[in-house]
Structures are given as C-alpha cells and as structure tokens.
C-alpha cells in the first residue's frame, strides 16, 4: 500500500520536473525561430519579388529569379569557383591535417609547441587573415613582389588574374584551417587501440600496410567529421575573398556567398540576391549530406 501511494505522489512530481525542464528549451527555441526560421521564411518570400533591398514597395515576379539563376553566367562562374574553394580546401586540409596528426602523434620534444603553431591560424578571424595575406600579394609593396624585385624580376599582380586568385585563396583557406583537421585526426589516432599495431609488428607488417589496413579504416569517423567541417567551410567561403579581391576582377573570383553580397548591395537586387542565397543553402546541404552518407557507408 505504501508503495502504491508513493508511486501516485511521485508521478505528478516527475511530470512537473519534465515540464520545468522543457521550459528551459524555450529561450533556445524562441531564438532559433527569430534568428533562423523567420528570416528563412521572409527570404523565400522575397525571392519571388523584385525588391531592391531598400524600397518599401516591390512586386511579385513569380519564378523569374529562379529562372534567371539557370542562365546567369555569373552564377555559373561563382558555382564553379565555390566547388574549387570547397573541394580544393577540403582535399588539401585533410591530407595536410592527417600528415600533421601522424607526425605530431609521436613523442618528441617540442610536440606541444608544434601543435600550437599549426593550430594558431585557426584563432585568427578569416577577414583579418585575408588582410594579412593581402600585404604579401599586393602589387605595390607586397612582400612577394619585393622579393621578385630583389631578384631582378618584374613585379607580378598576383590577384589580377581570376584563376590565380582562386588558387591563392584556396591555399590560404587551407593553411588557415588545417589545424582543425589536425586536431580531429589526433583525437582519432589516440582512440585506435595499440594492440592492432602490436599484432601487426609481430606479423612483420610494413608501415604502409599498417596505415592502409589499420589506421585508415579506423579513422573513417574522424575523416567524416573533418571532411564535412572543412567542406561546409570551403563552400561558404566569404571573408578571405572579400578581403583579397571582393570577387574581382569582374566576377572572376566570386564564390556564391560573395555573389549574394555583391548582388544585394552593389546591384541593389535583393530579391535575386536572396534567391542565390537559397540556392547556395540548398547546394551546400545536398552536397554535405551526400558526402556524409558516403563516408558513413565506409565506416568499420
């Protein structure tokens, strides 16, 4: 009888506790609705208009903005550049990050300092990193051109060529955020049981085969995390581009993210800008999910 009475009293208490705990979610839910969901809904609405971003009046144009994306050469070029920024940075960041992690996972004096040096650029804001790099590549007074002049060569306008600028910014993005990949791979390496390597040593397995058949398969969860983080960061690259070229010359080095800003503020075509932004969001979401599913299928 006592147990039954205790249960009857405890149920309302547990219910009240759950209700109280659920109330703590309200601030986060409200912020999410106000900061994410509401702007997204308004953005979808404006994508069907010719709003210029400033005027109080605008009219609905139906699917005109979406049709324009399919034929706009600037969007096509920005999409191509975005793929280079995203996949190029991801490839280099993961290869270098894994190499750093394997090297810095071994024990030697100064290992902690080396890890700090590799990770340090991550702590610099990308916009600041862009301005720092600009002083290296600028035509007048840039460090690289000063070196060329000292060697008796003509100075080079590094950022005047769109293709070269895209490659430079991909490399800059890689070197800045390679520390994230290094940390993820270090965590993955330290979670691999040493008994696998010890058994391989007994069998006389070569270092390459250890890496191929032990390290790499067991690092798939870390590879998945690193690739997705770097891919999303590269596909939405903005700050470094804005600091170095602002998408120029012309539209030659724009990513989809910088093209959104350019279309909104310089062309004053907010409706079309929002449409490009929604396209960018959908593109990144689809690509990242496909890559994640691929790596999930490879996990051991």
C-alpha positions as CSV (number, residue, x, y, z in Angstrom):
1,X,0.0,0.0,0.0
2,X,2.8,2.4,0.9
3,X,4.5,1.7,-2.5
4,X,1.3,2.4,-4.4
5,X,0.8,5.7,-2.5
6,X,4.4,6.6,-3.2
7,X,4.0,6.0,-6.9
8,X,0.9,8.1,-7.1
9,X,2.7,11.0,-5.4
10,X,5.9,10.6,-7.5
11,X,4.2,10.7,-10.9
12,X,3.0,14.3,-10.5
13,X,6.4,15.3,-9.3
14,X,8.1,13.7,-12.2
15,X,5.6,15.3,-14.6
16,X,6.3,18.7,-13.0
17,X,10.0,18.2,-13.3
18,X,9.7,17.3,-17.0
19,X,7.5,20.4,-17.6
20,X,10.1,22.5,-15.8
21,X,12.9,21.1,-17.8
22,X,11.1,21.7,-21.0
23,X,10.7,25.3,-20.1
24,X,14.5,25.7,-20.3
25,X,14.3,24.9,-24.1
26,X,12.0,27.9,-24.7
27,X,14.7,30.6,-24.9
28,X,16.7,28.5,-27.4
29,X,13.6,27.7,-29.4
30,X,12.5,31.4,-29.5
31,X,16.0,32.5,-30.6
32,X,16.0,29.8,-33.3
33,X,12.6,30.9,-34.6
34,X,13.5,34.6,-34.6
35,X,17.1,34.3,-35.9
36,X,16.8,31.4,-38.3
37,X,13.2,30.4,-39.2
38,X,11.6,33.8,-39.6
39,X,14.4,35.2,-41.8
40,X,14.3,32.0,-43.9
41,X,10.6,32.4,-44.4
42,X,10.9,36.1,-45.3
43,X,13.8,35.2,-47.6
44,X,11.7,32.6,-49.5
45,X,9.0,35.2,-49.8
46,X,11.4,37.9,-51.1
47,X,12.9,35.5,-53.7
48,X,9.6,35.8,-55.6
49,X,9.9,39.6,-55.7
50,X,11.9,42.3,-57.4
51,X,12.7,44.1,-54.1
52,X,15.8,46.2,-54.2
53,X,16.6,45.9,-50.5
54,X,15.7,49.5,-49.6
55,X,12.4,50.5,-51.0
56,X,9.1,49.9,-49.2
57,X,7.4,48.9,-52.4
58,X,8.1,45.8,-54.5
59,X,6.1,43.5,-56.7
60,X,6.0,39.7,-57.1
61,X,7.7,38.3,-60.2
62,X,6.9,34.7,-59.7
63,X,9.7,32.3,-60.7
64,X,11.7,34.9,-62.7
65,X,14.6,35.0,-60.2
66,X,14.9,31.2,-60.2
67,X,14.8,31.0,-64.0
68,X,17.5,33.7,-64.1
69,X,19.8,31.5,-61.9
70,X,19.8,28.8,-64.6
71,X,21.1,31.1,-67.3
72,X,23.2,33.6,-65.3
73,X,26.9,33.2,-66.3
74,X,28.0,35.0,-63.1
75,X,26.2,32.4,-61.0
76,X,27.7,29.6,-63.1
77,X,31.2,31.0,-62.6
78,X,30.6,31.6,-58.9
79,X,29.3,28.0,-58.6
80,X,32.5,26.7,-60.3
81,X,34.7,28.8,-58.0
82,X,32.7,27.6,-55.0
83,X,33.3,24.0,-55.9
84,X,37.1,24.7,-56.2
85,X,37.1,26.6,-52.8
86,X,35.1,23.8,-51.1
87,X,36.6,20.6,-52.5
88,X,40.1,22.0,-53.1
89,X,40.4,23.3,-49.5
90,X,38.9,20.0,-48.2
91,X,41.3,17.9,-50.1
92,X,44.4,19.8,-49.0
93,X,43.3,20.4,-45.4
94,X,42.6,16.7,-44.9
95,X,45.8,15.5,-46.5
96,X,48.0,18.0,-44.6
97,X,45.9,17.6,-41.4
98,X,46.4,13.8,-41.4
99,X,50.1,14.2,-42.1
100,X,50.5,16.7,-39.3
101,X,48.5,14.5,-36.9
102,X,50.5,11.3,-37.7
103,X,53.8,13.3,-37.2
104,X,52.6,15.1,-34.0
105,X,51.1,12.0,-32.5
106,X,54.6,10.6,-32.0
107,X,56.6,11.6,-28.9
108,X,59.3,14.2,-29.2
109,X,60.5,17.3,-27.5
110,X,58.5,20.4,-28.6
111,X,55.5,18.4,-29.8
112,X,53.1,20.7,-27.9
113,X,54.6,23.8,-29.4
114,X,54.4,22.4,-32.9
115,X,50.7,21.6,-32.4
116,X,50.1,25.1,-31.1
117,X,51.8,26.7,-34.1
118,X,49.8,24.6,-36.6
119,X,46.5,25.4,-34.8
120,X,47.3,29.1,-34.2
121,X,45.9,30.4,-37.6
122,X,42.5,29.0,-36.7
123,X,42.2,31.5,-33.9
124,X,42.6,34.4,-36.3
125,X,39.4,35.8,-37.9
126,X,39.3,34.9,-41.6
127,X,38.8,38.6,-42.5
128,X,41.9,39.6,-40.6
129,X,43.8,36.6,-42.2
130,X,42.7,37.9,-45.6
131,X,44.1,41.4,-44.9
132,X,47.3,39.9,-43.6
133,X,47.8,37.9,-46.8
134,X,46.9,40.9,-48.9
135,X,50.1,42.6,-47.7
136,X,52.0,39.6,-49.1
137,X,50.4,39.6,-52.5
138,X,49.6,43.3,-53.2
139,X,51.2,44.8,-56.3
140,X,52.9,47.8,-54.7
141,X,54.9,47.0,-51.6
142,X,53.8,43.4,-51.3
143,X,56.4,41.0,-49.7
144,X,56.4,38.6,-52.7
145,X,56.9,41.4,-55.2
146,X,59.7,42.9,-53.1
147,X,61.4,39.5,-53.3
148,X,60.9,39.4,-57.1
149,X,62.4,42.9,-57.4
150,X,65.4,42.0,-55.3
151,X,66.0,39.1,-57.7
152,X,65.8,41.4,-60.6
153,X,62.4,40.2,-61.8
154,X,59.3,42.3,-62.7
155,X,56.6,42.5,-60.0
156,X,53.5,40.4,-60.6
157,X,49.9,41.4,-60.0
158,X,49.1,38.2,-58.2
159,X,45.4,38.9,-57.7
160,X,44.6,40.5,-61.1
161,X,44.0,37.1,-62.7
162,X,40.8,35.4,-61.6
163,X,42.1,31.8,-61.9
164,X,45.3,32.6,-60.0
165,X,43.3,34.5,-57.3
166,X,41.0,31.5,-56.8
167,X,44.0,29.1,-56.3
168,X,45.7,31.6,-53.9
169,X,42.6,31.9,-51.8
170,X,42.1,28.1,-51.7
171,X,45.6,27.7,-50.4
172,X,45.2,30.5,-47.9
173,X,42.0,28.9,-46.6
174,X,43.7,25.5,-46.4
175,X,46.7,26.8,-44.4
176,X,44.4,28.7,-42.0
177,X,42.1,25.9,-41.1
178,X,44.4,22.8,-41.5
179,X,44.7,22.9,-37.7
180,X,41.1,21.8,-37.3
181,X,41.7,18.7,-39.3
182,X,44.9,18.0,-37.3
183,X,43.0,18.1,-34.0
184,X,40.3,15.9,-35.3
185,X,42.8,13.3,-36.6
186,X,44.8,13.5,-33.4
187,X,41.7,12.5,-31.5
188,X,41.0,9.7,-33.9
189,X,44.6,8.4,-33.8
190,X,44.6,8.4,-30.0
191,X,41.4,6.3,-29.9
192,X,42.9,3.5,-32.0
193,X,43.8,0.5,-29.7
194,X,47.6,-0.1,-29.7
195,X,47.0,-3.9,-29.8
196,X,46.3,-3.8,-33.5
197,X,49.7,-2.2,-34.2
198,X,51.4,-4.6,-31.8
199,X,49.8,-7.6,-33.6
200,X,51.0,-6.1,-36.9
201,X,54.5,-5.8,-35.6
202,X,54.5,-9.4,-34.7
203,X,53.4,-10.4,-38.2
204,X,56.0,-8.1,-39.8
205,X,53.6,-5.8,-41.5
206,X,55.2,-2.8,-43.2
207,X,54.4,0.8,-42.1
208,X,52.4,1.5,-45.3
209,X,50.3,-1.6,-44.7
210,X,49.7,-0.6,-41.1
211,X,48.4,2.8,-42.3
212,X,46.4,1.3,-45.1
213,X,44.7,-1.6,-43.2
214,X,44.7,-0.4,-39.6
215,X,44.9,3.4,-39.3
216,X,42.9,4.5,-42.3
217,X,39.8,2.2,-41.8
218,X,39.6,3.1,-38.1
219,X,39.9,6.8,-38.9
220,X,36.8,6.8,-41.0
221,X,34.7,8.5,-38.3
222,X,37.4,11.2,-37.9
223,X,37.7,11.6,-41.7
224,X,33.9,12.0,-41.9
225,X,33.9,14.8,-39.3
226,X,36.9,16.6,-40.8
227,X,35.7,16.4,-44.4
228,X,32.2,17.7,-43.5
229,X,33.5,20.6,-41.4
230,X,36.1,21.6,-44.0
231,X,33.7,21.1,-46.9
232,X,31.0,23.3,-45.5
233,X,33.5,26.0,-44.5
234,X,35.0,26.0,-48.0
235,X,31.7,26.0,-49.8
236,X,30.6,29.1,-47.9
237,X,33.9,30.8,-48.1
238,X,33.4,34.6,-47.8
239,X,35.8,36.6,-45.6
240,X,39.1,35.8,-47.3
241,X,37.6,36.5,-50.8
242,X,36.1,39.8,-49.6
243,X,39.4,40.9,-48.1
244,X,41.6,39.9,-51.0
245,X,39.6,40.6,-54.2
246,X,36.0,41.3,-53.2
247,X,35.2,38.8,-56.0
248,X,37.2,40.6,-58.7
249,X,38.5,41.4,-61.1
250,X,35.0,41.5,-62.5
251,X,33.2,38.4,-61.2
252,X,36.1,36.1,-61.8
253,X,36.9,35.1,-58.1
254,X,33.4,35.3,-56.6
255,X,32.0,32.5,-54.6
256,X,28.3,32.0,-54.2
257,X,28.5,33.7,-50.8
258,X,30.2,36.8,-52.0
259,X,28.0,37.0,-55.1
260,X,25.0,37.2,-52.7
261,X,26.5,40.2,-51.0
262,X,27.5,41.8,-54.3
263,X,24.1,41.3,-55.8
264,X,22.3,42.7,-52.7
265,X,24.4,45.8,-52.0
266,X,26.1,46.8,-55.3
267,X,23.5,45.7,-57.8
268,X,20.7,46.5,-55.3
269,X,18.7,43.5,-56.3
270,X,17.7,41.9,-53.0
271,X,15.1,39.6,-54.5
272,X,17.6,37.9,-56.8
273,X,20.3,38.0,-54.1
274,X,18.0,36.1,-51.7
275,X,17.4,33.5,-54.5
276,X,21.1,33.0,-54.9
277,X,21.4,32.6,-51.1
278,X,18.7,30.0,-51.1
279,X,20.3,28.2,-53.9
280,X,23.7,28.3,-52.0
281,X,22.0,26.9,-48.9
282,X,20.4,24.0,-50.8
283,X,23.6,23.2,-52.7
284,X,25.7,23.0,-49.5
285,X,23.1,21.0,-47.7
286,X,22.7,18.5,-50.6
287,X,26.5,18.1,-51.2
288,X,27.4,17.7,-47.5
289,X,24.6,15.2,-46.9
290,X,25.7,13.1,-49.9
291,X,29.4,13.1,-48.7
292,X,28.3,12.2,-45.2
293,X,26.3,9.3,-46.4
294,X,29.2,8.1,-48.5
295,X,31.6,8.1,-45.6
296,X,29.0,6.6,-43.2
297,X,28.8,3.6,-45.5
298,X,32.6,3.2,-45.3
299,X,32.8,3.1,-41.5
300,X,34.2,-0.1,-40.0
